[in-house]
């Protein structure tokens, strides 16, 4: 049985923290079923 797995990392720019950093979010899809969660990593977004 074959499965399709996709991983997407994105910045949550619409909710910056007080120090200007944003959270890195992760979205994992397996056969079209997806779940997203916070990676608990904060980065300074490039402008």
Residue pairs with C-beta under 8 A, 6 or more apart in sequence:
3 30
3 31
4 29
4 30
4 31
4 32
5 28
5 29
5 30
6 28
6 29
7 26
7 27
7 28
7 29
8 26
8 27
8 28
8 29
9 24
9 25
9 26
9 27
9 39
10 24
10 25
10 27
11 22
11 23
11 24
11 25
11 43
11 45
12 22
12 23
12 24
12 25
12 38
13 22
13 45
15 22
15 23
16 22
16 45
17 23
17 42
20 44
21 42
21 43
21 44
21 45
22 42
22 43
22 44
22 45
23 38
23 39
23 40
23 41
23 42
24 38
24 39
24 41
24 42
24 43
25 36
25 37
25 38
25 39
26 36
26 37
26 38
26 39
27 34
27 35
27 36
28 34
28 35
28 36
